[in-house]
Amino acid sequence: MAQYWITNEPVDIPFEECGEATARVVQNAKNLIMAKRGEVPYDRSRGFDPELFDLPLPELNERLLPELDRVMIWEPAVEVVKAEASIRDTGETLLRVLIEVEE
C-alpha cells in the first residue's frame, strides 16, 4: 500500500509518482475532502462537514479523523492514516491528510 498527502487546497496533485488507477483514487479522495456536505445533489451526506471549520483548532483536530473516515466511505480503496488542521495567515483552515491507497 502506498501513502500520499492530500490537502483541501485547490491545487493539482503530482501524479508522476503513481500509476493511472492509483492517481484516480487519490484524486477521488481529494475531491471528497474538497466537497462540502450538502452540496452534492441526491447525496447530501457526501462531503466534508463545513461546520467543523467553525470549531476551535484543538477541537477540530480531535474531530477530524472520525469525519474523514466518514467521508472516505465513498472511496473504499482509501484509508485515512493521519490528519491535521492548521490556520493559514489568511484565516483559512488547511487540512493535510495522509491516505493509504490499496493498489
Backbone hydrogen bonds in HBPLUS format (Angstrom, degrees):
<---DONOR---> <-ACCEPTOR-->    atom                        ^
c    i                          cat <-CA-CA->   ^        H-A-AA   ^      H-
h    n   atom  resd res      DA  || num        DHA   H-A  angle D-A-AA Bond
n    s   type  num  typ     dist DA aas  dist angle  dist       angle   num
A0002-ALA N   A0101-VAL O   3.36 MM  99  5.46 145.8  2.48 149.4 146.5     1
A0101-VAL N   A0002-ALA O   2.77 MM  99  5.46 164.2  1.79 165.2 169.1     2
A0004-TYR N   A0099-ILE O   2.89 MM  95  5.41 152.7  1.96 148.3 157.3     3
A0099-ILE N   A0004-TYR O   2.83 MM  95  5.41 171.2  1.84 161.5 161.3     4
A0006-ILE N   A0097-VAL O   2.83 MM  91  5.27 158.9  1.87 150.4 157.4     5
A0097-VAL N   A0006-ILE O   2.80 MM  91  5.27 171.4  1.80 165.6 167.3     6
A0011-VAL N   A0009-GLU O   2.83 MM   2  5.57 136.6  2.02 105.0  92.5     7
A0018-CYS N   A0015-PHE O   3.23 MM   3  5.69 174.4  2.23 119.3 120.4     8
A0023-ALA N   A0019-GLY O   2.87 MM   4  6.02 155.9  1.93 151.2 158.9     9
A0024-ARG N   A0020-GLU O   3.05 MM   4  6.27 150.6  2.14 144.8 151.7    10
A0025-VAL N   A0021-ALA O   3.18 MM   4  6.49 152.6  2.26 143.6 150.5    11
A0026-VAL N   A0022-THR O   2.92 MM   4  6.19 163.4  1.95 157.3 161.4    12
A0027-GLN N   A0023-ALA O   2.94 MM   4  6.09 159.6  1.98 146.5 152.4    13
A0028-ASN N   A0024-ARG O   2.93 MM   4  6.13 152.5  2.01 142.2 150.0    14
A0029-ALA N   A0025-VAL O   2.98 MM   4  6.27 155.6  2.04 148.7 154.8    15
A0030-LYS N   A0026-VAL O   3.00 MM   4  6.29 158.3  2.05 149.1 154.8    16
A0031-ASN N   A0027-GLN O   2.86 MM   4  6.11 158.4  1.91 150.4 156.6    17
A0032-LEU N   A0028-ASN O   2.99 MM   4  6.26 146.9  2.10 144.4 153.1    18
A0033-ILE N   A0029-ALA O   3.21 MM   4  6.61 150.1  2.30 147.2 153.8    19
A0034-MET N   A0030-LYS O   2.98 MM   4  6.16 137.4  2.16 145.5 158.2    20
A0035-ALA N   A0031-ASN O   2.97 MM   4  6.09 137.8  2.16 143.7 153.2    21
A0048-PHE N   A0035-ALA O   2.76 MM  13  6.03 152.3  1.84 152.8 145.5    22
A0039-GLU N   A0036-LYS O   3.12 MM   3  5.84 164.2  2.14 145.0 144.6    23
A0037-ARG N   A0048-PHE O   2.75 MM  11  5.11 160.9  1.78 131.6 130.0    24
A0038-GLY N   A0044-ARG O   2.85 MM   6  4.10 113.6  2.30 122.9 136.7    25
A0043-ASP N   A0040-VAL O   3.11 MM   3  5.49 155.7  2.17 133.7 134.4    26
A0046-ARG N   A0043-ASP O   3.13 MM   3  5.81 167.5  2.15 122.2 126.2    27
A0052-LEU N   A0049-ASP O   3.22 MM   3  5.98 161.3  2.26 119.2 123.9    28
A0053-PHE N   A0050-PRO O   3.13 MM   3  5.66 150.2  2.22 111.3 118.8    29
A0054-ASP N   A0051-GLU O   3.14 MM   3  5.59 158.1  2.19 110.7 117.2    30
A0055-LEU N   A0052-LEU O   3.13 MM   3  5.47 163.0  2.16 111.2 116.5    31
A0059-GLU N   A0056-PRO O   3.02 MM   3  5.49 118.7  2.41 112.4 127.0    32
A0060-LEU N   A0056-PRO O   2.91 MM   4  6.15 157.7  1.96 157.1 164.1    33
A0061-ASN N   A0057-LEU O   2.93 MM   4  6.13 166.3  1.95 157.3 159.8    34
A0062-GLU N   A0058-PRO O   3.09 MM   4  6.26 142.3  2.23 135.3 145.5    35
A0063-ARG N   A0059-GLU O   3.02 MM   4  6.26 147.1  2.13 146.5 154.3    36
A0064-LEU N   A0060-LEU O   2.92 MM   4  5.81 113.7  2.37 144.6 161.3    37
A0067-GLU N   A0063-ARG O   3.34 MM   4  6.40 156.7  2.40 142.8 149.4    38
A0068-LEU N   A0064-LEU O   2.88 MM   4  6.12 160.1  1.92 157.9 163.9    39
A0069-ASP N   A0065-LEU O   2.87 MM   4  6.05 155.2  1.93 154.2 160.9    40
A0070-ARG N   A0066-PRO O   3.06 MM   4  6.28 150.4  2.15 140.5 148.1    41
A0071-VAL N   A0067-GLU O   2.94 MM   4  6.24 156.3  2.00 148.1 154.6    42
A0072-MET N   A0068-LEU O   2.94 MM   4  6.07 155.0  2.00 147.8 153.7    43
A0073-ILE N   A0070-ARG O   3.31 MM   3  5.61 162.8  2.35 108.2 111.8    44
A0075-GLU N   A0072-MET O   2.99 MM   3  5.15 160.9  2.03 106.8 113.0    45
A0078-VAL N   A0075-GLU O   3.07 MM   3  5.85 162.9  2.10 129.3 131.5    46
A0102-GLU N   A0077-ALA O   2.91 MM  25  5.18 167.7  1.92 155.2 159.3    47
A0079-GLU N   A0100-GLU O   2.95 MM  21  5.18 150.2  2.04 143.6 152.8    48
A0100-GLU N   A0079-GLU O   2.79 MM  21  5.18 156.5  1.85 150.2 158.4    49
A0081-VAL N   A0098-LEU O   2.82 MM  17  5.50 164.8  1.85 157.2 161.3    50
A0082-LYS N   A0098-LEU O   3.39 MM  16  5.07 160.6  2.43 131.1 134.4    51
A0098-LEU N   A0082-LYS O   2.76 MM  16  5.07 170.1  1.77 151.5 155.0    52
A0084-GLU N   A0096-ARG O   2.94 MM  12  5.42 151.0  2.02 151.0 160.0    53
A0096-ARG N   A0084-GLU O   2.91 MM  12  5.42 165.8  1.93 163.4 168.0    54
A0086-SER N   A0094-LEU O   2.96 MM   8  5.29 148.6  2.06 145.5 155.2    55
A0094-LEU N   A0086-SER O   2.78 MM   8  5.29 167.9  1.80 160.1 163.7    56
A0088-ARG N   A0092-GLU O   2.86 MM   4  5.42 171.5  1.87 166.0 167.7    57
A0091-GLY N   A0088-ARG O   2.97 MM   3  5.29 161.6  2.00 111.6 117.6    58
